[in-house]
Amino acid sequence: MEQYLLFALLGTGAGAVFAGLGMGLVTVYKGSGVVNFAQASMGLWGAFVFDELRKTGDLVLPVPGLPGRVHLGTSIPLPMAVVVGLLSSAALGGLVHILVFRPLRNAPALSKIMASIGILTLLQSLLVRRFGAGSRVVDPVLGSDSLTLGGMDVPQDRVWLLGITVVVAGALMAYYRWSMAGLATRAGVEDEVALSLARWSPNRLAALNWALGTAVTSLFLLLASPITGLNPASIGTLVVPGLAALLVARLSSVAVAAVAGLGLGVLQSELSFMQLQSWWPRGLPSGTTDAVPFVVIVIALILLGNKLPRRGELVLSRLPAVVRRPLRPKWVLLGTAAVALLAPLLGQAQRNGLIASMVFAVIALSYVVLVGLIGQVSLGQAAIAGVAAFTLARATDGLPFPVSVLLSALAATVAGVVMGVPALRIRGAQLAVVTLAGAVAVEALFLRQISAGGSEPADPELFGLDLAAQRSSELARLPFTYAVLAALVLCCLLVSRVLNGTTGRRFLAVRSNERAAAAVGIDVARTKLVAFALSSFIAGVGGALLAYSRGSVSIESFNYLAGISFLIFAFIGGITSVGGALLAGLIGPFGLWYVLLDGLVPLGSAYEIIGGLGMISTAIVAPEGAAGFYGKALRNLLARRKGPAHGAIEVPAPTDPTQAVVAAADGPAGTPLVPTGRGTAHPALEVECVSVRYGGVRAVQDVSLVVRAGEMHGLIGPNGAGKTSTLDAVAGFCASEGAVRVRGTDVGRFPPHRRYGAGLARTWQATELFLDLTVRDNLLVAAGPGSPGSLLNDVVGRARVCEDDATFALRLLGIEHLADSHPAQLSTGQQKLVGVARALAAWPAVLLCDEPAAGLDSAESRELGRHLRAVADTGVAVVLIEHDLSLVLQMCDEVTVLDFGHVIAQGPPEAIRRDPAVMTAYVGDARPADALSKEVQP
Ligand SMILES: Nc1ncnc2c1ncn2[C@@H]1O[C@H](COP(=O)(O)OP(=O)(O)OP(=O)(O)O)[C@@H](O)[C@H]1O
């Protein structure tokens, strides 16, 4: 027992470092909303400066171009060295915010993640350049003697570190609770707009928190450096535990981050002690301690799940745009022929570069699918590719070439799907953290074990044809080059088909708005897993080809640092298109561009610095990557040559909805004029005793209503009466009690996408269109929610496109001419109409409309009302929530009035007009209905 206690105490050394990282990360996140992957390297900078100052009296500076060091004296006192070290890190933190994250303030989360990864790479190279790559022994800072505690000899530095962790955590908590700047920072987490209105500058606060957070991390790295040593390569062991502490702290609690960090250190120390015991199962992988942060993160996610908070940011940002355009066969053939003809003309070194480029382009395609198309930021793709590479080396002996690659890619697919499971609960930077931790765990638990047993794949062969990458002195052999070219072309076609098919549309819908995607029948969880599977399969193909090309498989090619390097170049090339992946391949590590450049000027580690700088500038200037940036410039140039663009969107001409129905009925052959519930025995919608609670708030209490096919049912009530909550409960977007039946089918337990499938569609108060898709695609994604086979259909067949349904819905609402516009180009009124059209695209039995006329003028409101009436006349049951009372009373057949979550009146409009309870609920007295209708107009 004593030994366990001793190891627990010893673990507080590393634990204090993790706690310092966690507290620093929380501070930075509170101030700016950035999950800083470079936190460890920024903190290490101060620790190295401190050590160098003590050893040589030199102050080392990070800015390239300025002198690398300034001599300050021969014997710098310890406290001064500590202060200078901390100030260097604080200055670095402030500088990074001002130069990188301030310009990225309005950028998508993806750009911020990429920028912080760029800084990580840049600083790691800078640390090596300024302080050397080796490990440093650091003189004691907190004393080297032991203390006797409870009969045990305990190193006194651990006790100091424990105490300092408690003091710093307490000081930070006091800062956020009682200081004005701390309070303002906390307010900014909730609502940056309100903070700006209170005359606090979110930018200055962010810079302050960056400086503070970096200094806190540096303090612990510096104080613990005599225990841990100082080594630029140690960043690898620090990043993940620090981020784990951040996630466990729900990105917000300094105290929890400190406890989690300490706990991780103690846990790792105990595990390393237990591994020495005789009872420890010999079969368990030796890397168990490295996998601990991942396990902790997964448990934290299971416990905290969706409770991880988001900041109340000033500006909502979007991911880089995706241009959906199929690859033209002509260009594919020309490109393939050009590479095939070029390959024999290249020397061995260049051909090796060409092969590396093509292999890396395949891996970059996997990022296009996962990060570009569906917005899931994964840092685990290298580990996934590694699973395929090691599978190839160990399990595919005797199999012909494509089969061995496919089998290995399938193993990677399985690993990728497992890694993707956390994505069902989290997204953005948090997912990046989990996948990074997952990559470290995969490496520690599997890849290291497999590599220990030998890792050389058998040479590839197909029908007796030798496809080996090298034979004795012959490197980068032509047959292998062509095999890789064929694999790349197939992967490009695969991604292009997916991007331009039903699956790509669904990916983009999920990327744009998960809630709205579920509301149009998309199973968000399954779609994400399909994306993980597909991208892992492609990464697996890349990993297997990499293994063949190198002749042997090493961990270094697939560890998380390799993953970061892959991601950097994939992002610079362009994360949202096939062209971007090809460009990424060209400039990627050891690719053709590298080889050509290296022939002119030896690049060495400078390429990493170039990559880091490229990543940061791409994130700031062109998040769509080089391919997107130049592609856009080229398109603009061509458009300018052709003359002025027809960018302006026409306001829809007023249409007569009745005419529209008639016109639509005359539409294209096969137009499905209305699969309604009319004529069936059951009402279209039955809501029975539905109640909704939010914690202690009873938002809805025993609401019941029945709507028949072709009927319009108004749901009205004062603000906060529970209308939206009722609609959310019916559509499956909040937990509720009671029964909901659609055409007699009980859908009460269905998730939203299945309710949509059962015939229940909805619109949203805030339109919630898919901003990445055109109006037509917004409708098409809703018209054909797709089946498990649709991915296969996209790839090898002709996907079923419900153009007729979409066109019919657009025509019915008089917005056919807006089909090719993007939602951002439309007025609020037009967006509302598109929202209704999208909900109609699959011809539901029931249409739930949540304040569709909000934000419209009264003429537009009337127009919308007539359109909705036309929709109901086609046989759809319409439920209309609306504040425009006169519109409801005029258009609806039945009206339900809610107040404080209760139904206070129900019946035809004439009865509602005369109901005194309704008058009282609205205006506090029983005035005539006409006066009431006018008064409550928004
Ligand atoms: N997510 C939530 N968490 C806690 N309380 C909520 C939540 N959503 C709504 N409420 C509360 O439930 C009650 C009903 O809100 P709801 O939005 O359903 O009313 P509403 O009639 O649609 O209002 P409005 O006309 O203003 O949109 C209100 O008291 C509201 O504050």
The ligand as an ORCA input file, in Angstrom:
! r2SCAN-3c Opt
* xyz 0 1
  N     -34.427     24.832    -24.024
  C     -35.132     25.383    -23.033
  N     -34.709     25.306    -21.759
  C     -35.420     25.824    -20.730
  N     -36.589     26.468    -20.899
  C     -37.060     26.592    -22.147
  C     -36.364     26.060    -23.272
  N     -37.085     26.344    -24.386
  C     -38.177     27.007    -23.970
  N     -38.168     27.156    -22.635
  C     -39.190     27.781    -21.808
  O     -40.398     27.096    -22.072
  C     -41.482     27.993    -22.156
  C     -42.164     27.854    -23.493
  O     -41.261     28.296    -24.498
  P     -41.623     28.201    -26.055
  O     -40.455     28.692    -26.818
  O     -42.120     26.847    -26.355
  O     -42.826     29.233    -26.153
  P     -43.432     29.898    -27.448
  O     -44.891     29.971    -27.210
  O     -42.999     29.198    -28.675
  O     -42.777     31.339    -27.363
  P     -42.448     32.357    -28.569
  O     -43.738     32.765    -29.138
  O     -41.780     33.497    -27.878
  O     -41.582     31.632    -29.506
  C     -40.915     29.379    -21.913
  O     -41.069     29.670    -20.560
  C     -39.456     29.228    -22.231
  O     -38.672     30.136    -21.492
*
